[in-house]
Amino acid sequence: MTLPAEDRPDRAAARLAWARAATGDATLELVRASTDAGFRSYWRAATPGGDAASVIVMDSPPDKEDVRPWLRIGELLGRGGVRVPRVLARDLDAGFLLLEDLGADTYLHVIHAENADALFDAAIGQLLKLQAIDCPADLPAYDEPMLARELGLFDEWYLGRHLGVTLDCGDLERLEAVYRFLVDAALAQPQVLVHRDFMPRNLMPVPTGEDGPAVLDFQDAVRGPIAYDALSLFKDAFLSWPEASVSDWLDRYHARATAAGLPVPPLVRFRRDADLIGVQRHLKVIGIFARLHHRDGKSKYLADVPRFFGYLDEVLPRYPELAPLVAVIERHVRPALAADR
């Protein structure tokens, strides 16, 4: 089995040598802080005695994931007042960054029913700043090809590869009609800067007195539908909230976005937009989680797939145009989910 890039001895040695040179500490050691679903990994600097130092090394193997988009978008967000990790040193060719250490806990670790209102209010504040930033002219657009390509992940990786389903002509026509409806709805929304993964796992508490949370994993930002990031925040990949709470938080976001002068449509239209872009995102993520399992050997994400079908169950009955998707799920997915229980 081929080792991940970050676990190869040559990469580990290069990472440690660079970190020691960048910090000026020849005794520094690195311990894994976290990984993500891509190819980046994060390492916390520590002294030989085990005391954590206040720096993180991001390892982004250049042949797998160029660090330049992360730096570019981070600088764009920072200029717009969004709290992002501070970069202390960099080697673009090697794919190493030295970052401030914001701690071990993301929102995902610390959020619970009692503090969710306050944490989400702070997150909305950062999201409004992000969405107010003018998109650079060359920023990729969340356009029809990208939206359609993401939807296709559900067919290819979840239905086809994971469930072993061969779709017949009727199924293909049903999905094509639904995808056309979802893509048209997304393109009709007001377009702003979109993070694409604005969720608790990518938000970090910051020290008291700072304007936070800090925003992570922003390198795939695009110009796209205004409802996308708000929906992602409240219908998370890794934890679920009561539908009434999600409804209240979406309304709260809408009121604050309206007051901030962002181009949100009237509330009824915004809620429809959030529902429909949510369906697009849920199908995409189901496909991505299946791909992580089958292609990348990262199987832990499959445990969260039923969460997304739960989100779909909440929304699909509201829209007759999505009935063909319900038929596909009932025919091919529901028996598999029942068998896994």
C-alpha positions as CSV (number, residue, x, y, z in Angstrom):
1,M,0.0,0.0,0.0
2,T,1.4,3.4,-1.0
3,L,1.9,5.7,2.0
4,P,0.2,9.1,2.0
5,A,2.7,11.8,1.0
6,E,2.8,13.3,4.5
7,D,3.8,9.9,6.0
8,R,6.7,9.2,3.6
9,P,10.1,9.3,5.5
10,D,11.5,11.8,3.0
11,R,8.6,14.1,3.3
12,A,8.6,13.9,7.1
13,A,12.3,14.7,7.1
14,A,12.0,17.7,4.8
15,R,9.0,19.0,6.8
16,L,10.9,18.8,10.1
17,A,14.1,20.4,8.6
18,W,12.1,23.3,7.2
19,A,10.1,23.8,10.4
20,R,13.3,24.0,12.4
21,A,14.9,26.5,10.0
22,A,11.7,28.6,9.9
23,T,11.4,28.8,13.7
24,G,15.2,28.9,14.4
25,D,14.7,26.1,16.9
26,A,16.9,23.1,16.2
27,T,15.3,21.0,18.9
28,L,11.7,21.4,17.6
29,E,9.7,18.3,16.9
30,L,6.4,18.0,15.1
31,V,3.3,16.1,16.2
32,R,0.3,15.6,13.9
33,A,-2.4,18.2,14.6
34,S,-5.0,17.2,12.0
35,T,-5.6,16.2,8.5
36,D,-8.4,17.0,6.1
37,A,-10.2,15.3,3.3
38,G,-7.7,16.5,0.8
39,F,-3.9,16.1,0.7
40,R,-2.9,18.7,3.3
41,S,-1.9,17.8,6.8
42,Y,-1.2,20.0,9.8
43,W,1.6,19.5,12.4
44,R,2.0,21.2,15.8
45,A,5.4,22.2,16.9
46,A,6.5,20.9,20.3
47,T,9.6,21.0,22.4
48,P,11.4,17.7,23.3
49,G,9.6,17.9,26.7
50,G,6.3,17.8,25.0
51,D,5.1,21.4,25.6
52,A,3.2,22.7,22.6
53,A,4.6,25.7,20.9
54,S,2.3,28.3,19.3
55,V,3.0,27.4,15.7
56,I,1.5,25.0,13.1
57,V,3.1,23.6,10.0
58,M,0.8,23.1,7.0
59,D,2.2,20.5,4.7
60,S,0.6,20.8,1.2
61,P,2.6,18.5,-1.2
62,P,3.0,20.6,-4.3
63,D,2.3,17.6,-6.7
64,K,-1.0,17.0,-4.9
65,E,-2.3,20.4,-3.7
66,D,-0.7,23.7,-4.6
67,V,-0.6,26.0,-1.5
68,R,-0.9,29.2,-3.6
69,P,-4.7,29.2,-3.9
70,W,-4.9,28.9,-0.1
71,L,-2.5,31.9,0.3
72,R,-4.3,34.0,-2.3
73,I,-7.8,33.5,-0.9
74,G,-6.5,33.9,2.7
75,E,-5.0,37.3,1.8
76,L,-8.3,38.3,0.0
77,L,-10.3,37.4,3.1
78,G,-7.9,39.1,5.5
79,R,-8.1,42.3,3.5
80,G,-11.9,42.1,3.8
81,G,-11.7,41.8,7.6
82,V,-12.3,38.1,7.9
83,R,-10.3,36.4,10.6
84,V,-8.0,33.8,9.0
85,P,-4.8,32.1,10.3
86,R,-1.8,34.3,10.3
87,V,1.1,33.1,8.0
88,L,4.5,33.4,9.7
89,A,6.7,31.8,7.1
90,R,6.3,30.1,3.7
91,D,8.0,27.9,1.1
92,L,5.8,27.8,-1.9
93,D,7.9,25.4,-3.9
94,A,8.1,22.9,-1.1
95,G,4.5,23.4,0.0
96,F,5.2,24.3,3.6
97,L,3.6,27.1,5.6
98,L,4.2,28.2,9.2
99,L,1.0,29.4,10.8
100,E,-0.1,30.7,14.1
101,D,-1.6,28.0,16.4
102,L,-5.2,28.7,17.1
103,G,-5.6,25.7,19.3
104,A,-6.8,22.2,19.0
105,D,-10.6,22.8,19.0
106,T,-12.8,23.9,16.1
107,Y,-16.4,24.9,16.4
108,L,-17.2,21.2,15.8
109,H,-15.5,20.3,19.1
110,V,-17.1,23.0,21.3
111,I,-20.5,23.7,19.9
112,H,-23.6,22.4,21.8
113,A,-27.2,23.3,22.3
114,E,-26.5,25.8,25.0
115,N,-23.9,27.9,23.1
116,A,-25.0,27.3,19.5
117,D,-26.9,30.6,19.3
118,A,-23.9,32.7,20.3
119,L,-21.4,30.7,18.2
120,F,-23.6,30.9,15.1
121,D,-24.2,34.6,15.6
122,A,-20.4,35.1,15.6
123,A,-20.1,32.8,12.5
124,I,-22.8,34.8,10.7
125,G,-20.7,37.9,11.4
126,Q,-17.7,36.5,9.6
127,L,-19.9,35.2,6.8
128,L,-21.3,38.6,6.2
129,K,-17.8,40.1,5.9
130,L,-16.8,37.3,3.5
131,Q,-19.8,37.8,1.3
132,A,-19.2,41.6,1.2
133,I,-15.8,41.1,-0.5
134,D,-15.8,41.9,-4.2
135,C,-14.9,38.8,-6.2
136,P,-11.7,39.1,-8.2
137,A,-12.4,39.0,-11.9
138,D,-10.5,35.7,-12.3
139,L,-12.1,33.9,-9.4
140,P,-13.8,30.7,-10.6
141,A,-17.5,30.8,-11.0
142,Y,-19.9,28.3,-9.5
143,D,-21.2,27.9,-13.1
144,E,-23.3,25.3,-14.8
145,P,-20.4,22.9,-15.6
146,M,-19.2,23.0,-12.0
147,L,-22.6,22.5,-10.5
148,A,-23.4,19.6,-12.9
149,R,-20.0,18.0,-12.4
150,E,-20.6,18.0,-8.6
151,L,-24.1,16.5,-9.0
152,G,-22.6,13.8,-11.1
153,L,-20.5,12.6,-8.1
154,F,-23.7,11.2,-6.6
155,D,-24.4,9.1,-9.7
156,E,-20.8,7.9,-10.3
157,W,-19.5,7.4,-6.8
158,Y,-22.5,6.7,-4.5
159,L,-25.1,5.1,-6.7
160,G,-22.6,3.5,-9.2
161,R,-19.4,2.7,-7.3
162,H,-20.7,2.4,-3.7
163,L,-24.2,0.8,-4.2
164,G,-23.3,-1.0,-7.5
165,V,-26.4,0.5,-9.2
166,T,-26.7,0.6,-13.0
167,L,-29.2,3.3,-13.7
168,D,-31.7,2.6,-16.5
169,C,-33.0,5.1,-19.0
170,G,-35.9,6.1,-16.7
171,D,-33.6,6.8,-13.7
172,L,-31.2,8.8,-15.9
173,E,-34.1,10.9,-17.2
174,R,-35.4,11.5,-13.7
175,L,-32.0,12.6,-12.4
176,E,-31.4,14.8,-15.5
177,A,-34.6,16.6,-14.9
178,V,-33.9,17.2,-11.2
179,Y,-30.3,18.3,-11.9
180,R,-31.5,20.8,-14.5
181,F,-33.9,22.2,-12.0
182,L,-31.3,22.5,-9.3
183,V,-28.7,24.1,-11.6
184,D,-31.1,26.6,-12.9
185,A,-32.1,27.5,-9.4
186,A,-28.5,28.0,-8.3
187,L,-27.6,30.2,-11.3
188,A,-30.7,32.4,-10.6
189,Q,-29.5,33.3,-7.1
190,P,-27.6,36.5,-6.4
191,Q,-23.9,35.7,-6.8
192,V,-21.3,36.5,-4.1
193,L,-18.0,35.2,-2.8
194,V,-18.7,31.6,-1.6
195,H,-16.4,29.7,0.7
196,R,-17.9,26.3,-0.3
197,D,-17.3,24.6,3.1
198,F,-18.4,27.2,5.6
199,M,-19.2,24.8,8.5
200,P,-18.2,24.3,12.2
201,R,-15.3,22.0,11.3
202,N,-13.7,25.0,9.4
203,L,-14.3,27.6,12.1
204,M,-12.1,28.1,15.1
205,P,-12.7,30.0,18.3
206,V,-10.2,32.9,18.8
207,P,-8.9,34.5,21.9
208,T,-11.3,36.6,23.9
209,G,-11.5,40.2,22.6
210,E,-10.7,39.2,19.0
211,D,-13.3,39.3,16.2
212,G,-13.9,35.7,15.3
213,P,-14.2,32.9,14.6
214,A,-11.2,32.2,12.4
215,V,-12.1,30.7,9.0
216,L,-10.2,27.8,7.6
217,D,-10.1,25.7,4.4
218,F,-11.1,28.5,2.1
219,Q,-8.9,27.8,-0.9
220,D,-11.7,26.5,-3.1
221,A,-13.7,29.8,-2.9
222,V,-15.7,30.8,-5.9
223,R,-18.3,33.3,-7.1
224,G,-21.7,31.6,-6.5
225,P,-25.1,31.4,-4.9
226,I,-25.6,33.6,-1.8
227,A,-27.5,31.0,0.1
228,Y,-24.8,28.3,-0.2
229,D,-22.6,29.1,2.8
230,A,-25.4,29.9,5.2
231,L,-27.1,26.6,4.4
232,S,-23.7,24.8,4.8
233,L,-23.2,26.4,8.2
234,F,-26.5,25.1,9.7
235,K,-26.8,21.8,7.8
236,D,-23.4,20.5,8.6
237,A,-21.7,17.4,7.4
238,F,-20.8,16.2,10.9
239,L,-23.6,17.2,13.2
240,S,-27.3,17.9,12.9
241,W,-29.7,20.4,14.6
242,P,-33.4,20.4,15.0
243,E,-35.2,21.7,11.9
244,A,-36.8,24.5,13.9
245,S,-33.4,25.7,15.0
246,V,-32.1,25.7,11.5
247,S,-35.1,27.6,10.3
248,D,-34.6,30.2,13.0
249,W,-30.9,30.6,12.2
250,L,-31.5,31.0,8.5
251,D,-34.1,33.7,9.2
252,R,-31.5,35.4,11.5
253,Y,-28.9,35.3,8.8
254,H,-31.3,36.7,6.3
255,A,-32.2,39.6,8.6
256,R,-28.6,40.5,9.2
257,A,-27.6,40.1,5.5
258,T,-30.4,42.4,4.5
259,A,-29.4,45.0,7.1
260,A,-25.8,44.7,5.9
261,G,-26.9,45.5,2.3
262,L,-26.0,42.1,0.8
263,P,-28.1,41.1,-2.2
264,V,-30.3,38.6,-0.5
265,P,-33.8,38.2,-2.0
266,P,-37.0,38.5,0.1
267,L,-37.2,35.9,2.8
268,V,-39.6,33.4,1.1
269,R,-37.4,33.3,-2.0
270,F,-34.3,33.0,0.1
271,R,-35.6,30.1,2.0
272,R,-36.5,28.3,-1.3
273,D,-33.0,29.1,-2.6
274,A,-31.4,27.7,0.6
275,D,-33.5,24.5,0.3
276,L,-32.5,23.9,-3.3
277,I,-28.9,24.7,-3.1
278,G,-28.9,22.5,0.0
279,V,-30.1,19.6,-2.1
280,Q,-27.3,20.2,-4.6
281,R,-24.7,20.3,-1.8
282,H,-26.1,17.2,-0.1
283,L,-26.0,15.1,-3.2
284,K,-22.5,16.3,-3.9
285,V,-21.2,15.5,-0.5
286,I,-22.7,12.0,-0.5
287,G,-20.8,11.4,-3.7
288,I,-17.6,12.9,-2.3
289,F,-17.8,10.8,0.9
290,A,-18.2,7.6,-1.3
291,R,-15.2,8.7,-3.4
292,L,-13.1,9.3,-0.3
293,H,-13.9,5.7,0.8
294,H,-13.3,3.9,-2.6
295,R,-10.6,6.0,-4.1
296,D,-8.7,7.5,-1.2
297,G,-9.1,4.9,1.5
298,K,-10.7,7.4,3.9
299,S,-13.7,5.5,5.1
300,K,-14.8,7.3,8.2
301,Y,-16.9,9.8,6.2
302,L,-19.3,7.1,5.1
303,A,-20.8,7.1,8.6
304,D,-22.2,10.6,7.9
305,V,-23.9,9.7,4.6
306,P,-27.3,8.9,6.3
307,R,-27.3,12.4,7.8
308,F,-27.5,13.9,4.3
309,F,-30.4,11.6,3.3
310,G,-32.1,12.9,6.4
311,Y,-31.6,16.5,5.2
312,L,-33.0,15.4,1.8
313,D,-36.0,13.8,3.5
314,E,-36.8,17.2,5.1
315,V,-36.8,19.1,1.9
316,L,-37.7,16.9,-1.1
317,P,-41.4,16.6,-0.3
318,R,-41.8,20.4,-0.5
319,Y,-41.0,20.6,-4.2
320,P,-42.9,18.7,-6.8
321,E,-40.0,19.2,-9.2
322,L,-37.9,17.0,-6.9
323,A,-40.3,14.0,-6.9
324,P,-38.2,12.2,-9.5
325,L,-35.2,12.2,-7.1
326,V,-37.5,10.8,-4.4
327,A,-38.3,7.9,-6.8
328,V,-34.6,7.2,-7.4
329,I,-33.8,7.3,-3.7
330,E,-36.7,5.0,-2.8
331,R,-35.8,2.5,-5.4
332,H,-32.0,2.3,-5.0
333,V,-30.9,4.0,-1.7
334,R,-33.6,3.2,0.9
335,P,-33.1,-0.6,0.8
336,A,-29.3,-0.1,1.2
337,L,-29.7,2.3,4.1
338,A,-32.1,-0.1,5.8
339,A,-29.7,-3.0,5.4
340,D,-26.9,-1.0,7.0
341,R,-28.8,-0.4,10.2
